[in-house]
Amino acid sequence: MLITGGVAVALIGALTAGCLAYAGRFPGNSMDAAWKTSADDEPSEQGNGAWLAGDTLVRSRFDAATGYDAGTGKQVWEYRPPGRSEICTAEADVDHSVLLITRDDDTRPASARRELCTAVAAIDLKNGRELWRAPIPESGKGRFEPDPLAAGGGLAVLADQGLRAVDVRTGASRWTAAVPKHCLPGKAAPATRHVAAVLTCGDPAKPWKDGAPADAELHAAAFDPATGALLWSTPFGDREPVRPGTVTSIVSADPLVVSATTSSGSPSTSLSSDSGAYHSFGPDGRANPPIDYDGSYGRLDPRIPLGSATDGTRLYALAGYSMKGGARHRPVAFDLATGRPVWKAGLDDLPGIGLHVRDGRVTVIARGSATSPVPDEDLYVFDAATGRERDVRDFHDDVPADRIFEYKGLLIVADLGVSFTAYERS
């Protein structure tokens, strides 16, 4: 009887463990929610952003910027633009604890027309107080870049006909820089070592097309953060010019890494059909070999908000590939100096949501199997140097991650315009 009872207990335990493992709930192998901020009813269509500055998490959306204690999720401050004005865009210089927003003009009578996105304001990330505000010159709106403002390296930089920099905490003027002849500035990315920028360059005497000279192409440039002097400027394309119609996104300011995408219309599959490459530049402006979206590693998709990151020497990206049942992803590490893949790792055939790089680790969140009885997400941690798997865990629920942060053992994900959720390892 004792033997029979023992076998029964063992079978029950094995069955229980098997069920728990199948459901992604095996003890000691999960990511459990530690706290979650209250969620807004609807996501914001503009002004979205999320940052971690010291012990404070900050979220912005069209109607407000809000600070939360990163350890508890408790709200500690809120900034709301005055009157009927809305936040248009938001950038942050985390190292100097400043949020830079563009917003509509101040309150006006109901009969007056509201001027849209005509003011810039700097907000202290520690307490939500407005540090300074200023109007955006008419020449600084539109052109090739809908958001002419950037923050970083202690500077707020406005791109109009040239570049104008002010102190990010005081608003005091620092310098005005002219861009190379026959060039107009687009995106800017201030950093400690240089102010990087994407330029559109071409001969204005040539015929124009889509608001630029027909022979125009994209250049990368860097300016001295102390004086605004041009340090270097170089074209993007190593094999052929990259034209102004290309959609660019700055992945890193220093080193400068830019994704350049040429849209090919609506994709017919779940993987992106856009063409393009990641372009990176050395400290002297020399262009490194581009990392093409298509390769033996799969297909890179710059439209994924958390699809790529860099640690200064490597680019880490989610590469998609097709399998029966839909698209799948794998993390791939590329050497920026050569443009070649260094390692790639699997995700048990799961589609990736996004990745995060910190302290020699590549953290990837993948979407769980649709056939699982308990919908969940999976967490993978890889060694950034080798791609070796360090940890795998389950979330047990949907994780809509648009940003990922790490804080004192917590993994914090931001659903932009909605909420923060913090997870801890069980």
C-alpha positions in Angstrom: 0.0 0.0 0.0 2.8 2.4 0.9 4.6 1.6 -2.4 1.3 2.0 -4.4 0.6 5.3 -2.6 4.1 6.6 -3.2 3.8 5.8 -6.9 0.4 7.6 -7.1 1.9 10.7 -5.3 4.8 10.6 -7.7 2.5 10.4 -10.7 0.4 13.2 -9.5 3.4 15.3 -8.9 4.8 14.6 -12.3 1.5 15.3 -14.0 1.2 18.6 -12.0 4.7 19.6 -12.9 4.1 18.7 -16.6 0.9 20.8 -16.6 2.6 23.7 -15.0 5.5 23.6 -17.4 3.1 23.3 -20.4 1.2 26.3 -19.2 4.3 28.3 -18.6 3.9 28.4 -14.9 6.7 26.3 -13.5 7.8 27.7 -10.1 11.0 29.7 -10.3 10.8 30.2 -14.0 8.5 33.1 -14.4 8.3 36.9 -14.6 5.7 38.1 -12.1 4.1 41.6 -12.1 5.5 43.7 -9.3 3.4 46.8 -10.0 1.5 48.5 -12.9 0.5 52.1 -13.3 -3.1 53.0 -14.0 -3.8 52.7 -17.7 -5.4 55.4 -19.9 -8.5 54.5 -21.7 -7.1 55.1 -25.2 -3.5 55.2 -26.6 -2.2 58.6 -27.6 -1.8 59.5 -31.2 1.0 62.0 -30.7 3.6 63.1 -28.1 4.4 59.6 -27.0 7.6 58.7 -25.2 9.0 56.9 -22.2 12.3 57.3 -20.3 14.1 56.2 -17.1 16.0 59.0 -15.5 17.6 58.0 -12.2 14.9 56.7 -10.0 12.1 58.2 -12.0 10.1 56.8 -14.9 8.6 59.4 -17.2 5.8 58.9 -19.8 4.5 61.5 -22.2 1.4 61.6 -24.4 -0.7 64.3 -26.1 -2.3 65.5 -22.9 0.4 65.2 -20.2 3.8 64.1 -19.1 3.9 62.1 -15.9 6.6 60.9 -13.5 6.5 57.7 -11.5 8.8 56.2 -8.8 10.6 53.4 -10.7 10.7 51.1 -7.6 6.9 51.3 -6.8 5.1 52.7 -9.8 3.7 55.5 -7.6 3.0 58.8 -9.4 5.3 61.6 -8.2 4.5 64.4 -10.6 2.4 65.5 -13.6 2.8 68.2 -16.1 -0.2 69.3 -18.2 0.2 71.9 -21.0 -1.9 74.9 -20.4 -5.5 75.5 -21.7 -6.4 73.7 -24.9 -2.8 73.1 -26.0 -1.5 69.6 -26.6 2.0 68.0 -26.6 3.1 67.3 -30.2 6.5 65.7 -29.8 8.8 64.8 -26.9 12.5 64.1 -26.6 14.6 63.6 -23.4 18.2 64.2 -22.3 18.2 61.6 -19.6 21.7 62.3 -18.4 20.8 66.0 -17.7 17.3 65.1 -16.5 15.3 67.2 -19.0 12.3 66.4 -21.1 12.0 68.6 -24.2 8.5 68.9 -25.6 6.9 70.8 -28.5 3.3 71.9 -27.9 0.6 74.2 -29.1 0.6 77.9 -28.0 -0.9 79.0 -24.7 -4.6 79.4 -23.9 -6.5 81.7 -26.3 -10.1 82.8 -26.4 -12.5 80.2 -27.8 -13.0 82.4 -30.9 -9.2 82.5 -31.6 -7.4 80.0 -33.8 -5.0 77.8 -31.9 -1.5 77.8 -33.3 -0.3 74.2 -33.4 3.1 73.0 -32.3 4.6 76.5 -32.1 6.3 76.4 -28.7 9.1 74.4 -27.0 9.2 73.8 -23.3 11.8 72.1 -21.1 10.5 70.0 -18.2 12.6 68.8 -15.2 12.4 65.0 -15.2 12.9 64.9 -11.4 9.8 67.0 -10.4 7.9 68.0 -13.6 8.5 71.7 -13.3 8.9 73.8 -16.4 12.5 75.1 -16.7 12.0 77.4 -19.7 9.9 77.9 -22.8 10.5 79.5 -26.2 8.7 79.9 -29.5 9.7 77.8 -32.5 10.7 80.0 -35.4 8.6 79.6 -38.5 11.7 78.5 -40.4 12.2 75.6 -37.9 8.8 74.0 -38.8 8.3 71.7 -41.7 11.2 71.3 -44.2 12.4 67.8 -44.3 11.9 66.9 -40.7 8.5 67.3 -39.0 10.1 67.3 -35.5 12.9 69.9 -35.7 14.0 69.6 -32.1 16.4 67.1 -30.4 17.9 66.8 -27.0 21.0 65.2 -25.7 24.5 65.9 -24.4 23.3 68.9 -22.4 21.9 70.6 -25.5 18.6 71.3 -27.1 19.1 71.6 -30.9 16.7 73.1 -33.4 17.2 72.3 -37.1 16.0 75.1 -39.4 18.3 76.5 -42.2 21.2 75.5 -40.0 21.5 74.2 -36.5 20.9 76.3 -33.3 21.8 74.9 -29.9 20.8 76.1 -26.4 21.5 74.8 -23.0 19.0 72.1 -22.3 18.4 73.2 -18.7 18.4 77.0 -19.0 17.5 77.7 -22.6 20.6 80.0 -22.9 22.0 80.2 -26.4 25.1 78.2 -27.0 25.8 78.4 -30.8 24.5 78.6 -34.3 26.1 76.4 -36.9 25.9 76.6 -40.7 25.5 73.3 -42.6 27.7 72.6 -45.7 26.9 74.5 -48.8 23.8 73.2 -50.7 22.6 71.2 -47.7 19.6 71.4 -45.4 19.5 69.7 -42.0 17.0 67.0 -41.2 17.1 64.9 -38.0 19.6 65.9 -35.3 21.0 63.8 -32.5 23.1 65.6 -29.8 25.6 63.6 -27.8 28.5 64.3 -25.5 31.2 63.9 -28.2 29.4 65.4 -31.2 26.0 66.6 -32.5 25.1 64.2 -35.3 22.7 65.2 -38.1 21.2 63.8 -41.3 21.5 66.3 -44.1 19.8 66.6 -47.5 22.4 67.9 -50.0 22.1 68.8 -53.7 22.7 71.6 -56.2 19.8 74.0 -55.9 20.4 75.1 -59.5 19.3 71.7 -60.7 15.5 70.9 -61.2 13.6 70.2 -58.0 11.5 67.2 -57.2 9.5 66.6 -54.0 10.9 69.7 -52.4 14.6 68.9 -53.1 17.0 69.2 -56.0 16.6 66.2 -58.3 20.2 65.1 -57.6 19.9 65.5 -53.8 21.1 62.7 -51.6 21.4 62.1 -47.8 24.6 62.9 -45.9 25.6 62.3 -42.4 27.4 65.0 -40.5 28.8 65.8 -37.0 29.3 69.1 -35.3 31.4 70.2 -32.3 29.0 70.3 -29.3 31.0 73.2 -27.8 31.2 75.5 -30.8 29.0 74.1 -33.5 32.0 73.8 -35.9 31.5 71.1 -38.6 33.7 68.1 -37.7 32.9 65.9 -40.8 30.3 65.3 -43.5 29.9 62.3 -45.7 27.3 60.8 -48.1 25.3 57.7 -46.9 25.5 55.5 -50.0 28.7 53.6 -50.6 27.4 51.9 -53.7 24.7 54.4 -54.8 23.2 57.6 -53.4 20.5 57.4 -50.7 17.8 59.8 -51.9 15.7 62.2 -49.7 12.5 60.2 -50.1 14.2 57.6 -47.8 12.7 57.3 -44.3 15.5 57.6 -41.8 15.6 56.8 -38.0 18.6 57.5 -35.8 19.3 54.3 -33.7 22.3 55.8 -32.0 23.9 59.3 -31.9 27.4 58.2 -30.9 28.4 56.2 -32.8 26.0 57.5 -35.4 23.8 54.6 -36.6 20.9 55.3 -38.9 18.3 53.1 -40.5 17.4 54.2 -44.1 14.2 52.7 -45.5 12.8 52.9 -49.0 9.1 51.8 -48.9 7.9 49.4 -51.6 4.2 49.7 -50.8 2.0 47.6 -48.6 3.7 44.3 -47.7 2.0 41.2 -49.0 3.3 39.1 -46.1 3.7 39.5 -42.4 7.3 40.4 -42.9 8.3 43.9 -44.1 8.8 44.3 -47.8 10.7 47.6 -47.5 14.3 47.8 -48.7 17.2 49.6 -47.1 20.0 49.2 -44.7 21.5 50.3 -41.4 24.3 52.8 -41.9 27.0 53.5 -39.3 29.9 56.0 -39.2 33.2 56.0 -37.3 34.4 58.8 -35.1 36.2 60.4 -38.1 33.1 60.2 -40.3 34.2 57.2 -42.3 31.2 55.2 -43.4 31.2 51.6 -42.3 29.9 48.9 -44.7 26.0 49.0 -44.5 24.0 46.3 -42.9 21.3 45.3 -45.4 17.8 44.5 -44.3 18.0 41.3 -46.3 20.7 38.6 -45.7 21.4 35.0 -44.8 20.3 35.9 -41.3 16.8 36.8 -42.3 15.0 40.1 -42.8 15.5 43.1 -40.5 12.4 45.3 -40.0 13.1 48.9 -38.8 9.4 49.5 -38.2 9.5 47.3 -35.0 9.9 49.9 -32.2 12.3 47.7 -30.3 13.7 45.9 -33.3 17.3 47.2 -33.0 19.8 48.6 -30.5 23.6 49.2 -30.3 26.2 49.1 -27.6 28.8 51.2 -29.5 30.6 48.4 -31.4 27.7 46.1 -32.4 24.2 46.4 -33.8 21.7 44.0 -32.3 18.5 43.4 -34.3 15.6 41.1 -34.7 15.7 39.2 -38.0 12.5 37.8 -39.4 11.9 34.7 -41.4 8.8 32.9 -42.6 7.6 29.6 -41.2 4.3 27.7 -41.5 1.9 29.6 -39.2 3.5 33.0 -39.6 6.6 35.1 -39.1 9.3 34.3 -36.6 12.3 36.2 -35.4 15.8 35.6 -34.1 18.2 38.1 -32.5 21.4 38.8 -34.6 24.5 40.7 -33.6 26.4 42.6 -36.3 29.9 44.1 -36.1 29.5 47.8 -37.0 33.0 48.1 -38.3 32.6 45.3 -40.9 28.8 45.1 -41.3 29.0 41.3 -40.8 26.9 39.2 -38.5 28.8 37.9 -35.4 26.2 35.5 -34.0 22.5 34.7 -34.2 20.3 32.8 -31.8 16.9 31.2 -31.8 13.7 32.0 -30.0 12.1 28.5 -30.1 10.4 29.6 -33.3 8.5 32.5 -31.6 7.9 36.0 -33.2 9.9 38.7 -31.4 8.4 41.8 -29.9 11.5 43.7 -29.1 15.0 43.6 -27.6 17.0 45.6 -25.1 20.8 45.8 -24.6 22.5 46.6 -21.3 25.5 45.5 -19.3 26.6 42.8 -21.7 23.1 41.3 -22.0 20.6 41.2 -24.9 17.1 40.8 -23.5 14.4 39.8 -25.9 10.6 39.5 -25.4 8.9 37.1 -27.7 5.2 36.4 -28.3 4.0 33.1 -26.9 2.4 30.4 -28.9 -1.1 31.1 -30.1 -2.0 27.4 -29.4 -1.0 27.5 -25.7 -3.9 27.1 -23.3 -2.5 30.1 -21.3 -1.6 33.1 -23.6 1.8 34.3 -22.5 5.0 36.0 -23.6 8.5 34.7 -23.2 11.7 36.4 -22.0 15.1 35.4 -23.4 18.4 36.7 -22.1 21.6 36.2 -24.3 25.2 37.0 -23.7 25.9 40.1 -25.9 29.4 38.9 -26.8 28.7 35.3 -27.8 24.9 35.0 -28.2 24.9 32.2 -25.6 21.5 31.8 -23.9 21.6 32.8 -20.2 18.0 32.7 -19.1 14.5 31.9 -20.4 11.3 32.8 -18.5 7.5 33.1 -19.0 5.3 36.2 -18.5 1.9 34.4 -18.4 0.2 37.4 -20.1 0.4 39.8 -23.0 3.3 42.3 -22.8 2.8 45.2 -25.2 6.3 46.5 -24.9 7.2 49.7 -26.8 10.2 50.5 -24.5 12.1 48.2 -22.1 14.0 49.4 -18.9 15.9 47.7 -16.2 15.9 49.1 -12.6 17.3 47.4 -9.5 16.3 43.9 -10.6 13.0 44.9 -12.2 12.2 44.6 -15.9 9.9 47.5 -16.7 8.0 47.7 -20.0 6.2 50.7 -21.4 3.1 50.6 -23.5 3.5 54.0 -25.1 0.6 56.4 -24.4 -1.0 53.8 -22.0 1.0 52.5 -19.0 4.1 51.1 -17.3 4.4 47.5 -16.0 7.2 46.2 -13.8 8.1 42.5 -13.6 10.4 40.6 -11.2 11.9 37.1 -11.5 10.2 34.5 -9.3 
